[in-house]
Amino acid sequence: MINRETIDENLINHHNLLHTRTNNSLRTKYKNKSIIKKQKLPNNNHNTNSNNTTDIYFTIVSPMVGTFYRSPAPNEPHFIELYDEVQSNQTVCIIEAMKLMNEIEAEIKGSIIEILVKDGDLVDCGQALMKIKPA
């Protein structure tokens, strides 16, 4: 069990998680490369001479069961909005599980093309959260 008093500023454990302590609250950042799934966008255009640079998107999925939050606190702005450009390792949302706030990061640079979950919704492990079109 993790004790708040025993966690140092940047402690990485064997589960590949980064724990930080700020203002007596504990945050966990997931550094797991398997939380992104690469997929193709559906081709609604039947033109074979299309000049699309890429038709691939990545889906960020929840690594755990918990509550999905788009902002760090109730009265603060969202981490990201639809069509925002995100950088690799940028926090895009939080999953609260067992009173721990787990920050979920984008692992690629790109733009958010779809947010699949509403703020405050319960999510399952492996559930799709948002789609990113790579830059």
N, CA, C and O atoms as a GROMACS GRO file, in nm:
protein
  540
    1MET      N    1   0.085  -0.118   0.000
    1MET     CA    2   0.000   0.000   0.000
    1MET      C    3   0.089   0.124   0.000
    1MET      O    4   0.195   0.125   0.062
    2ILE      N    5   0.046   0.226  -0.069
    2ILE     CA    6   0.123   0.350  -0.079
    2ILE      C    7   0.084   0.441   0.036
    2ILE      O    8  -0.034   0.472   0.055
    3ASN      N    9   0.182   0.484   0.110
    3ASN     CA   10   0.161   0.576   0.220
    3ASN      C   11   0.205   0.715   0.175
    3ASN      O   12   0.317   0.730   0.126
    4ARG      N   13   0.122   0.815   0.190
    4ARG     CA   14   0.155   0.950   0.143
    4ARG      C   15   0.283   1.004   0.205
    4ARG      O   16   0.356   1.079   0.141
    5GLU      N   17   0.310   0.968   0.328
    5GLU     CA   18   0.429   1.020   0.395
    5GLU      C   19   0.558   0.957   0.342
    5GLU      O   20   0.665   1.015   0.360
    6THR      N   21   0.549   0.841   0.279
    6THR     CA   22   0.671   0.773   0.235
    6THR      C   23   0.703   0.795   0.088
    6THR      O   24   0.805   0.746   0.040
    7ILE      N   25   0.620   0.869   0.016
    7ILE     CA   26   0.644   0.891  -0.126
    7ILE      C   27   0.729   1.016  -0.144
    7ILE      O   28   0.694   1.124  -0.098
    8ASP      N   29   0.840   1.000  -0.212
    8ASP     CA   30   0.926   1.113  -0.244
    8ASP      C   31   0.869   1.189  -0.362
    8ASP      O   32   0.768   1.148  -0.420
    9GLU      N   33   0.935   1.301  -0.398
    9GLU     CA   34   0.886   1.390  -0.503
    9GLU      C   35   0.866   1.318  -0.637
    9GLU      O   36   0.762   1.336  -0.699
   10ASN      N   37   0.960   1.239  -0.683
   10ASN     CA   38   0.947   1.167  -0.810
   10ASN      C   39   0.993   1.023  -0.790
   10ASN      O   40   1.110   0.992  -0.814
   11LEU      N   41   0.905   0.938  -0.749
   11LEU     CA   42   0.937   0.799  -0.720
   11LEU      C   43   0.873   0.711  -0.826
   11LEU      O   44   0.752   0.719  -0.849
   12ILE      N   45   0.953   0.628  -0.892
   12ILE     CA   46   0.900   0.536  -0.992
   12ILE      C   47   0.906   0.395  -0.935
   12ILE      O   48   1.012   0.350  -0.890
   13ASN      N   49   0.792   0.325  -0.936
   13ASN     CA   50   0.791   0.190  -0.882
   13ASN      C   51   0.794   0.087  -0.994
   13ASN      O   52   0.807   0.123  -1.111
   14HIS      N   53   0.784  -0.040  -0.960
   14HIS     CA   54   0.796  -0.148  -1.057
   14HIS      C   55   0.678  -0.158  -1.152
   14HIS      O   56   0.685  -0.234  -1.249
   15HIS      N   57   0.570  -0.085  -1.130
   15HIS     CA   58   0.455  -0.087  -1.221
   15HIS      C   59   0.466   0.020  -1.328
   15HIS      O   60   0.371   0.042  -1.403
   16ASN      N   61   0.580   0.088  -1.337
   16ASN     CA   62   0.606   0.190  -1.438
   16ASN      C   63   0.513   0.310  -1.421
   16ASN      O   64   0.462   0.365  -1.519
   17LEU      N   65   0.492   0.352  -1.296
   17LEU     CA   66   0.410   0.467  -1.265
   17LEU      C   67   0.498   0.575  -1.204
   17LEU      O   68   0.595   0.544  -1.133
   18LEU      N   69   0.466   0.699  -1.229
   18LEU     CA   70   0.538   0.810  -1.168
   18LEU      C   71   0.447   0.873  -1.065
   18LEU      O   72   0.339   0.922  -1.099
   19HIS      N   73   0.488   0.872  -0.939
   19HIS     CA   74   0.408   0.928  -0.831
   19HIS      C   75   0.467   1.062  -0.789
   19HIS      O   76   0.589   1.076  -0.778
   20THR      N   77   0.382   1.160  -0.767
   20THR     CA   78   0.428   1.288  -0.713
   20THR      C   79   0.334   1.331  -0.602
   20THR      O   80   0.215   1.298  -0.604
   21ARG      N   81   0.388   1.405  -0.507
   21ARG     CA   82   0.306   1.453  -0.397
   21ARG      C   83   0.301   1.605  -0.403
   21ARG      O   84   0.406   1.670  -0.403
   22THR      N   85   0.180   1.662  -0.409
   22THR     CA   86   0.164   1.807  -0.410
   22THR      C   87   0.049   1.844  -0.319
   22THR      O   88  -0.061   1.789  -0.332
   23ASN      N   89   0.073   1.935  -0.227
   23ASN     CA   90  -0.031   1.987  -0.138
   23ASN      C   91  -0.113   1.877  -0.071
   23ASN      O   92  -0.236   1.883  -0.068
   24ASN      N   93  -0.044   1.778  -0.019
   24ASN     CA   94  -0.106   1.668   0.056
   24ASN      C   95  -0.202   1.585  -0.029
   24ASN      O   96  -0.291   1.520   0.026
   25SER      N   97  -0.186   1.587  -0.161
   25SER     CA   98  -0.263   1.497  -0.246
   25SER      C   99  -0.166   1.418  -0.332
   25SER      O  100  -0.056   1.464  -0.362
   26LEU      N  101  -0.206   1.301  -0.370
   26LEU     CA  102  -0.118   1.212  -0.445
   26LEU      C  103  -0.166   1.201  -0.588
   26LEU      O  104  -0.284   1.175  -0.613
   27ARG      N  105  -0.076   1.222  -0.683
   27ARG     CA  106  -0.108   1.208  -0.825
   27ARG      C  107  -0.019   1.101  -0.885
   27ARG      O  108   0.098   1.087  -0.848
   28THR      N  109  -0.075   1.024  -0.977
   28THR     CA  110  -0.001   0.918  -1.044
   28THR      C  111  -0.006   0.942  -1.194
   28THR      O  112  -0.114   0.964  -1.249
   29LYS      N  113   0.109   0.937  -1.260
   29LYS     CA  114   0.115   0.949  -1.406
   29LYS      C  115   0.148   0.813  -1.463
   29LYS      O  116   0.243   0.748  -1.420
   30TYR      N  117   0.069   0.770  -1.560
   30TYR     CA  118   0.092   0.641  -1.623
   30TYR      C  119   0.193   0.656  -1.734
   30TYR      O  120   0.177   0.740  -1.823
   31LYS      N  121   0.297   0.574  -1.731
   31LYS     CA  122   0.402   0.574  -1.832
   31LYS      C  123   0.396   0.444  -1.911
   31LYS      O  124   0.500   0.390  -1.950
   32ASN      N  125   0.277   0.395  -1.936
   32ASN     CA  126   0.258   0.266  -2.002
   32ASN      C  127   0.230   0.288  -2.150
   32ASN      O  128   0.132   0.354  -2.185
   33LYS      N  129   0.315   0.236  -2.236
   33LYS     CA  130   0.302   0.257  -2.380
   33LYS      C  131   0.183   0.182  -2.440
   33LYS      O  132   0.151   0.204  -2.557
   34SER      N  133   0.119   0.094  -2.365
   34SER     CA  134   0.010   0.015  -2.422
   34SER      C  135  -0.125   0.082  -2.410
   34SER      O  136  -0.226   0.022  -2.448
   35ILE      N  137  -0.132   0.206  -2.360
   35ILE     CA  138  -0.264   0.268  -2.345
   35ILE      C  139  -0.308   0.341  -2.471
   35ILE      O  140  -0.412   0.406  -2.471
   36ILE      N  141  -0.230   0.333  -2.578
   36ILE     CA  142  -0.269   0.394  -2.705
   36ILE      C  143  -0.286   0.285  -2.809
   36ILE      O  144  -0.200   0.197  -2.822
   37LYS      N  145  -0.394   0.289  -2.883
   37LYS     CA  146  -0.420   0.193  -2.990
   37LYS      C  147  -0.420   0.266  -3.124
   37LYS      O  148  -0.489   0.366  -3.140
   38LYS      N  149  -0.342   0.216  -3.220
   38LYS     CA  150  -0.334   0.276  -3.353
   38LYS      C  151  -0.443   0.216  -3.441
   38LYS      O  152  -0.457   0.094  -3.449
   39GLN      N  153  -0.522   0.304  -3.507
   39GLN     CA  154  -0.631   0.258  -3.593
   39GLN      C  155  -0.640   0.347  -3.716
   39GLN      O  156  -0.579   0.454  -3.721
   40LYS      N  157  -0.717   0.303  -3.814
   40LYS     CA  158  -0.739   0.383  -3.936
   40LYS      C  159  -0.872   0.456  -3.925
   40LYS      O  160  -0.969   0.404  -3.872
   41LEU      N  161  -0.874   0.580  -3.977
   41LEU     CA  162  -0.998   0.656  -3.984
   41LEU      C  163  -1.088   0.595  -4.090
   41LEU      O  164  -1.039   0.548  -4.193
   42PRO      N  165  -1.219   0.594  -4.068
   42PRO     CA  166  -1.308   0.543  -4.172
   42PRO      C  167  -1.303   0.635  -4.293
   42PRO      O  168  -1.305   0.757  -4.279
   43ASN      N  169  -1.296   0.576  -4.412
   43ASN     CA  170  -1.285   0.654  -4.535
   43ASN      C  171  -1.424   0.675  -4.591
   43ASN      O  172  -1.480   0.587  -4.656
   44ASN      N  173  -1.479   0.795  -4.567
   44ASN     CA  174  -1.611   0.829  -4.620
   44ASN      C  175  -1.601   0.883  -4.761
   44ASN      O  176  -1.703   0.903  -4.828
   45ASN      N  177  -1.481   0.908  -4.809
   45ASN     CA  178  -1.456   0.964  -4.940
   45ASN      C  179  -1.420   0.850  -5.034
   45ASN      O  180  -1.324   0.777  -5.009
   46HIS      N  181  -1.494   0.834  -5.142
   46HIS     CA  182  -1.468   0.726  -5.236
   46HIS      C  183  -1.372   0.767  -5.347
   46HIS      O  184  -1.348   0.690  -5.440
   47ASN      N  185  -1.316   0.888  -5.338
   47ASN     CA  186  -1.222   0.936  -5.437
   47ASN      C  187  -1.086   0.871  -5.412
   47ASN      O  188  -1.029   0.888  -5.304
   48THR      N  189  -1.035   0.797  -5.509
   48THR     CA  190  -0.908   0.728  -5.492
   48THR      C  191  -0.789   0.819  -5.511
   48THR      O  192  -0.676   0.782  -5.476
   49ASN      N  193  -0.810   0.940  -5.565
   49ASN     CA  194  -0.700   1.035  -5.585
   49ASN      C  195  -0.692   1.135  -5.471
   49ASN      O  196  -0.643   1.246  -5.489
   50SER      N  197  -0.740   1.097  -5.356
   50SER     CA  198  -0.740   1.186  -5.240
   50SER      C  199  -0.597   1.216  -5.196
   50SER      O  200  -0.509   1.130  -5.203
   51ASN      N  201  -0.575   1.339  -5.152
   51ASN     CA  202  -0.442   1.381  -5.107
   51ASN      C  203  -0.432   1.383  -4.955
   51ASN      O  204  -0.359   1.465  -4.899
   52ASN      N  205  -0.503   1.295  -4.888
   52ASN     CA  206  -0.494   1.289  -4.742
   52ASN      C  207  -0.352   1.250  -4.702
   52ASN      O  208  -0.297   1.153  -4.754
   53THR      N  209  -0.294   1.327  -4.609
   53THR     CA  210  -0.158   1.295  -4.566
   53THR      C  211  -0.156   1.173  -4.476
   53THR      O  212  -0.062   1.095  -4.479
   54THR      N  213  -0.259   1.156  -4.395
   54THR     CA  214  -0.266   1.039  -4.308
   54THR      C  215  -0.411   1.006  -4.278
   54THR      O  216  -0.494   1.096  -4.263
   55ASP      N  217  -0.442   0.879  -4.269
   55ASP     CA  218  -0.575   0.836  -4.231
   55ASP      C  219  -0.568   0.750  -4.105
   55ASP      O  220  -0.653   0.664  -4.083
   56ILE      N  221  -0.467   0.775  -4.025
   56ILE     CA  222  -0.443   0.697  -3.904
   56ILE      C  223  -0.473   0.784  -3.782
   56ILE      O  224  -0.439   0.903  -3.780
   57TYR      N  225  -0.536   0.726  -3.682
   57TYR     CA  226  -0.553   0.795  -3.554
   57TYR      C  227  -0.518   0.699  -3.442
   57TYR      O  228  -0.514   0.577  -3.461
   58PHE      N  229  -0.491   0.756  -3.325
   58PHE     CA  230  -0.458   0.678  -3.207
   58PHE      C  231  -0.569   0.698  -3.105
   58PHE      O  232  -0.620   0.809  -3.088
   59THR      N  233  -0.605   0.592  -3.037
   59THR     CA  234  -0.707   0.599  -2.933
   59THR      C  235  -0.641   0.584  -2.797
   59THR      O  236  -0.570   0.486  -2.772
   60ILE      N  237  -0.664   0.681  -2.710
   60ILE     CA  238  -0.617   0.669  -2.572
   60ILE      C  239  -0.724   0.593  -2.496
   60ILE      O  240  -0.841   0.632  -2.499
   61VAL      N  241  -0.685   0.487  -2.428
   61VAL     CA  242  -0.780   0.406  -2.352
   61VAL      C  243  -0.747   0.415  -2.203
   61VAL      O  244  -0.633   0.443  -2.165
   62SER      N  245  -0.847   0.392  -2.122
   62SER     CA  246  -0.829   0.399  -1.978
   62SER      C  247  -0.748   0.279  -1.928
   62SER      O  248  -0.780   0.165  -1.962
   63PRO      N  249  -0.645   0.303  -1.847
   63PRO     CA  250  -0.566   0.192  -1.794
   63PRO      C  251  -0.627   0.130  -1.669
   63PRO      O  252  -0.572   0.034  -1.613
   64MET      N  253  -0.742   0.184  -1.624
   64MET     CA  254  -0.803   0.137  -1.499
   64MET      C  255  -0.950   0.173  -1.495
   64MET      O  256  -1.000   0.249  -1.578
   65VAL      N  257  -1.019   0.117  -1.398
   65VAL     CA  258  -1.157   0.154  -1.369
   65VAL      C  259  -1.153   0.278  -1.280
   65VAL      O  260  -1.075   0.283  -1.185
   66GLY      N  261  -1.236   0.377  -1.310
   66GLY     CA  262  -1.238   0.498  -1.229
   66GLY      C  263  -1.331   0.603  -1.287
   66GLY      O  264  -1.411   0.574  -1.376
   67THR      N  265  -1.318   0.725  -1.237
   67THR     CA  266  -1.398   0.837  -1.282
   67THR      C  267  -1.313   0.927  -1.370
   67THR      O  268  -1.202   0.965  -1.332
   68PHE      N  269  -1.364   0.962  -1.489
   68PHE     CA  270  -1.294   1.043  -1.588
   68PHE      C  271  -1.317   1.191  -1.560
   68PHE      O  272  -1.431   1.235  -1.544
   69TYR      N  273  -1.208   1.267  -1.555
   69TYR     CA  274  -1.217   1.412  -1.539
   69TYR      C  275  -1.134   1.481  -1.645
   69TYR      O  276  -1.021   1.440  -1.672
   70ARG      N  277  -1.190   1.585  -1.706
   70ARG     CA  278  -1.119   1.661  -1.810
   70ARG      C  279  -1.037   1.776  -1.753
   70ARG      O  280  -0.958   1.836  -1.826
   71SER      N  281  -1.054   1.810  -1.626
   71SER     CA  282  -0.980   1.921  -1.566
   71SER      C  283  -0.920   1.879  -1.433
   71SER      O  284  -0.966   1.782  -1.372
   72PRO      N  285  -0.816   1.951  -1.386
   72PRO     CA  286  -0.751   1.913  -1.261
   72PRO      C  287  -0.835   1.940  -1.136
   72PRO      O  288  -0.813   1.877  -1.032
   73ALA      N  289  -0.932   2.032  -1.145
   73ALA     CA  290  -1.020   2.064  -1.033
   73ALA      C  291  -1.153   2.113  -1.091
   73ALA      O  292  -1.159   2.152  -1.207
   74PRO      N  293  -1.260   2.111  -1.011
   74PRO     CA  294  -1.392   2.146  -1.065
   74PRO      C  295  -1.402   2.284  -1.131
   74PRO      O  296  -1.472   2.298  -1.231
   75ASN      N  297  -1.336   2.385  -1.079
   75ASN     CA  298  -1.349   2.520  -1.134
   75ASN      C  299  -1.232   2.561  -1.222
   75ASN      O  300  -1.215   2.680  -1.249
   76GLU      N  301  -1.153   2.467  -1.266
   76GLU     CA  302  -1.038   2.497  -1.351
   76GLU      C  303  -1.068   2.457  -1.495
   76GLU      O  304  -1.154   2.373  -1.520
   77PRO      N  305  -0.996   2.518  -1.592
   77PRO     CA  306  -1.019   2.483  -1.733
   77PRO      C  307  -0.978   2.339  -1.764
   77PRO      O  308  -0.896   2.280  -1.694
   78HIS      N  309  -1.037   2.285  -1.870
   78HIS     CA  310  -1.004   2.149  -1.913
   78HIS      C  311  -0.859   2.140  -1.958
   78HIS      O  312  -0.801   2.238  -2.004
   79PHE      N  313  -0.802   2.020  -1.945
   79PHE     CA  314  -0.666   1.997  -1.994
   79PHE      C  315  -0.659   2.020  -2.144
   79PHE      O  316  -0.565   2.083  -2.194
   80ILE      N  317  -0.758   1.969  -2.216
   80ILE     CA  318  -0.762   1.982  -2.362
   80ILE      C  319  -0.906   2.002  -2.407
   80ILE      O  320  -1.001   1.968  -2.335
   81GLU      N  321  -0.922   2.060  -2.526
   81GLU     CA  322  -1.053   2.074  -2.589
   81GLU      C  323  -1.049   2.002  -2.723
   81GLU      O  324  -0.942   1.964  -2.771
   82LEU      N  325  -1.164   1.983  -2.783
   82LEU     CA  326  -1.173   1.920  -2.914
   82LEU      C  327  -1.095   2.002  -3.016
   82LEU      O  328  -1.106   2.125  -3.018
   83TYR      N  329  -1.018   1.937  -3.098
   83TYR     CA  330  -0.932   1.994  -3.204
   83TYR      C  331  -0.809   2.066  -3.150
   83TYR      O  332  -0.738   2.130  -3.228
   84ASP      N  333  -0.782   2.056  -3.022
   84ASP     CA  334  -0.657   2.112  -2.967
   84ASP      C  335  -0.538   2.032  -3.017
   84ASP      O  336  -0.549   1.911  -3.041
   85GLU      N  337  -0.426   2.100  -3.032
   85GLU     CA  338  -0.299   2.033  -3.061
   85GLU      C  339  -0.238   1.990  -2.928
   85GLU      O  340  -0.232   2.069  -2.835
   86VAL      N  341  -0.194   1.865  -2.920
   86VAL     CA  342  -0.131   1.815  -2.798
   86VAL      C  343   0.012   1.772  -2.829
   86VAL      O  344   0.043   1.732  -2.941
   87GLN      N  345   0.096   1.780  -2.729
   87GLN     CA  346   0.235   1.738  -2.739
   87GLN      C  347   0.249   1.601  -2.672
   87GLN      O  348   0.166   1.561  -2.591
   88SER      N  349   0.354   1.532  -2.708
   88SER     CA  350   0.386   1.406  -2.642
   88SER      C  351   0.409   1.433  -2.494
   88SER      O  352   0.474   1.531  -2.458
   89ASN      N  353   0.357   1.347  -2.408
   89ASN     CA  354   0.367   1.356  -2.262
   89ASN      C  355   0.285   1.469  -2.201
   89ASN      O  356   0.306   1.504  -2.085
   90GLN      N  357   0.192   1.528  -2.276
   90GLN     CA  358   0.103   1.630  -2.222
   90GLN      C  359  -0.015   1.561  -2.154
   90GLN      O  360  -0.074   1.469  -2.211
   91THR      N  361  -0.051   1.606  -2.034
   91THR     CA  362  -0.166   1.549  -1.963
   91THR      C  363  -0.294   1.587  -2.036
   91THR      O  364  -0.316   1.704  -2.067
   92VAL      N  365  -0.379   1.487  -2.064
   92VAL     CA  366  -0.504   1.512  -2.136
   92VAL      C  367  -0.627   1.491  -2.049
   92VAL      O  368  -0.734   1.543  -2.080
   93CYS      N  369  -0.614   1.415  -1.940
   93CYS     CA  370  -0.726   1.392  -1.851
   93CYS      C  371  -0.676   1.328  -1.722
   93CYS      O  372  -0.558   1.298  -1.707
   94ILE      N  373  -0.769   1.307  -1.630
   94ILE     CA  374  -0.740   1.240  -1.502
   94ILE      C  375  -0.842   1.129  -1.484
   94ILE      O  376  -0.960   1.145  -1.514
   95ILE      N  377  -0.795   1.015  -1.434
   95ILE     CA  378  -0.884   0.907  -1.392
   95ILE      C  379  -0.868   0.895  -1.240
   95ILE      O  380  -0.759   0.867  -1.190
   96GLU      N  381  -0.978   0.915  -1.168
   96GLU     CA  382  -0.975   0.900  -1.022
   96GLU      C  383  -1.011   0.757  -0.988
   96GLU      O  384  -1.117   0.707  -1.026
   97ALA      N  385  -0.922   0.691  -0.915
   97ALA     CA  386  -0.946   0.554  -0.871
   97ALA      C  387  -0.901   0.542  -0.727
   97ALA      O  388  -0.786   0.570  -0.695
   98MET      N  389  -0.990   0.501  -0.640
   98MET     CA  390  -0.959   0.481  -0.498
   98MET      C  391  -0.897   0.606  -0.437
   98MET      O  392  -0.799   0.597  -0.364
   99LYS      N  393  -0.955   0.722  -0.467
   99LYS     CA  394  -0.914   0.853  -0.413
   99LYS      C  395  -0.778   0.899  -0.463
   99LYS      O  396  -0.723   0.997  -0.412
  100LEU      N  397  -0.721   0.830  -0.562
  100LEU     CA  398  -0.596   0.874  -0.625
  100LEU      C  399  -0.628   0.936  -0.760
  100LEU      O  400  -0.708   0.882  -0.836
  101MET      N  401  -0.566   1.050  -0.789
  101MET     CA  402  -0.584   1.117  -0.918
  101MET      C  403  -0.472   1.071  -1.011
  101MET      O  404  -0.356   1.104  -0.990
  102ASN      N  405  -0.507   0.996  -1.114
  102ASN     CA  406  -0.410   0.938  -1.208
  102ASN      C  407  -0.412   1.017  -1.338
  102ASN      O  408  -0.511   1.014  -1.411
  103GLU      N  409  -0.303   1.088  -1.366
  103GLU     CA  410  -0.294   1.169  -1.486
  103GLU      C  411  -0.265   1.081  -1.607
  103GLU      O  412  -0.173   0.999  -1.604
  104ILE      N  413  -0.344   1.097  -1.712
  104ILE     CA  414  -0.326   1.023  -1.837
  104ILE      C  415  -0.265   1.120  -1.938
  104ILE      O  416  -0.316   1.230  -1.959
  105GLU      N  417  -0.156   1.078  -2.001
  105GLU     CA  418  -0.083   1.164  -2.093
  105GLU      C  419  -0.097   1.117  -2.237
  105GLU      O  420  -0.113   0.998  -2.264
  106ALA      N  421  -0.091   1.214  -2.329
  106ALA     CA  422  -0.082   1.180  -2.472
  106ALA      C  423   0.060   1.132  -2.496
  106ALA      O  424   0.155   1.191  -2.446
  107GLU      N  425   0.073   1.027  -2.572
  107GLU     CA  426   0.206   0.973  -2.597
  107GLU      C  427   0.258   1.009  -2.735
  107GLU      O  428   0.369   0.972  -2.773
  108ILE      N  429   0.175   1.082  -2.811
  108ILE     CA  430   0.217   1.127  -2.943
  108ILE      C  431   0.175   1.272  -2.962
  108ILE      O  432   0.086   1.321  -2.892
  109LYS      N  433   0.239   1.340  -3.055
  109LYS     CA  434   0.202   1.476  -3.091
  109LYS      C  435   0.092   1.468  -3.196
  109LYS      O  436   0.102   1.390  -3.291
  110GLY      N  437  -0.012   1.549  -3.182
  110GLY     CA  438  -0.121   1.548  -3.278
  110GLY      C  439  -0.236   1.636  -3.234
  110GLY      O  440  -0.219   1.720  -3.145
  111SER      N  441  -0.353   1.617  -3.295
  111SER     CA  442  -0.470   1.695  -3.257
  111SER      C  443  -0.582   1.602  -3.212
  111SER      O  444  -0.598   1.491  -3.264
  112ILE      N  445  -0.658   1.648  -3.114
  112ILE     CA  446  -0.770   1.572  -3.059
  112ILE      C  447  -0.884   1.578  -3.161
  112ILE      O  448  -0.936   1.686  -3.190
  113ILE      N  449  -0.924   1.463  -3.214
  113ILE     CA  450  -1.032   1.463  -3.313
  113ILE      C  451  -1.166   1.417  -3.254
  113ILE      O  452  -1.271   1.438  -3.314
  114GLU      N  453  -1.161   1.354  -3.137
  114GLU     CA  454  -1.286   1.312  -3.073
  114GLU      C  455  -1.261   1.283  -2.926
  114GLU      O  456  -1.163   1.218  -2.890
  115ILE      N  457  -1.350   1.333  -2.841
  115ILE     CA  458  -1.349   1.300  -2.698
  115ILE      C  459  -1.470   1.210  -2.675
  115ILE      O  460  -1.584   1.252  -2.696
  116LEU      N  461  -1.446   1.088  -2.633
  116LEU     CA  462  -1.549   0.984  -2.630
  116LEU      C  463  -1.620   0.969  -2.497
  116LEU      O  464  -1.718   0.895  -2.487
  117VAL      N  465  -1.574   1.039  -2.393
  117VAL     CA  466  -1.628   1.024  -2.259
  117VAL      C  467  -1.664   1.163  -2.205
  117VAL      O  468  -1.593   1.260  -2.230
  118LYS      N  469  -1.773   1.170  -2.130
  118LYS     CA  470  -1.813   1.297  -2.068
  118LYS      C  471  -1.745   1.313  -1.932
  118LYS      O  472  -1.713   1.214  -1.866
  119ASP      N  473  -1.724   1.436  -1.893
  119ASP     CA  474  -1.662   1.468  -1.765
  119ASP      C  475  -1.746   1.408  -1.652
  119ASP      O  476  -1.867   1.429  -1.646
  120GLY      N  477  -1.681   1.335  -1.562
  120GLY     CA  478  -1.749   1.275  -1.448
  120GLY      C  479  -1.802   1.135  -1.473
  120GLY      O  480  -1.856   1.073  -1.381
  121ASP      N  481  -1.789   1.084  -1.596
  121ASP     CA  482  -1.837   0.949  -1.627
  121ASP      C  483  -1.745   0.843  -1.566
  121ASP      O  484  -1.625   0.864  -1.552
  122LEU      N  485  -1.805   0.729  -1.530
  122LEU     CA  486  -1.726   0.614  -1.487
  122LEU      C  487  -1.672   0.544  -1.612
  122LEU      O  488  -1.743   0.528  -1.710
  123VAL      N  489  -1.545   0.504  -1.607
  123VAL     CA  490  -1.483   0.436  -1.720
  123VAL      C  491  -1.428   0.301  -1.675
  123VAL      O  492  -1.390   0.283  -1.559
  124ASP      N  493  -1.424   0.207  -1.768
  124ASP     CA  494  -1.369   0.074  -1.744
  124ASP      C  495  -1.225   0.068  -1.793
  124ASP      O  496  -1.182   0.151  -1.873
  125CYS      N  497  -1.154  -0.029  -1.745
  125CYS     CA  498  -1.019  -0.055  -1.795
  125CYS      C  499  -1.029  -0.094  -1.943
  125CYS      O  500  -1.104  -0.185  -1.978
  126GLY      N  501  -0.953  -0.026  -2.028
  126GLY     CA  502  -0.955  -0.054  -2.170
  126GLY      C  503  -1.057   0.026  -2.249
  126GLY      O  504  -1.062   0.015  -2.372
  127GLN      N  505  -1.140   0.106  -2.182
  127GLN     CA  506  -1.241   0.186  -2.251
  127GLN      C  507  -1.174   0.302  -2.324
  127GLN      O  508  -1.085   0.367  -2.270
  128ALA      N  509  -1.217   0.328  -2.448
  128ALA     CA  510  -1.162   0.438  -2.528
  128ALA      C  511  -1.203   0.572  -2.466
  128ALA      O  512  -1.319   0.592  -2.433
  129LEU      N  513  -1.105   0.663  -2.452
  129LEU     CA  514  -1.131   0.794  -2.394
  129LEU      C  515  -1.134   0.904  -2.499
  129LEU      O  516  -1.224   0.988  -2.498
  130MET      N  517  -1.036   0.904  -2.588
  130MET     CA  518  -1.028   1.007  -2.692
  130MET      C  519  -0.944   0.959  -2.808
  130MET      O  520  -0.866   0.864  -2.795
  131LYS      N  521  -0.960   1.026  -2.923
  131LYS     CA  522  -0.886   0.992  -3.043
  131LYS      C  523  -0.794   1.108  -3.080
  131LYS      O  524  -0.833   1.225  -3.072
  132ILE      N  525  -0.671   1.074  -3.120
  132ILE     CA  526  -0.571   1.174  -3.160
  132ILE      C  527  -0.525   1.143  -3.302
  132ILE      O  528  -0.487   1.030  -3.333
  133LYS      N  529  -0.529   1.245  -3.388
  133LYS     CA  530  -0.473   1.232  -3.522
  133LYS      C  531  -0.329   1.282  -3.516
  133LYS      O  532  -0.306   1.397  -3.478
  134PRO      N  533  -0.232   1.198  -3.551
  134PRO     CA  534  -0.091   1.238  -3.537
  134PRO      C  535  -0.056   1.355  -3.628
  134PRO      O  536  -0.110   1.370  -3.737
  135ALA      N  537   0.036   1.438  -3.579
  135ALA     CA  538   0.080   1.555  -3.655
  135ALA      C  539   0.176   1.514  -3.764
  135ALA      O  540   0.224   1.599  -3.839
   0.00000   0.00000   0.00000
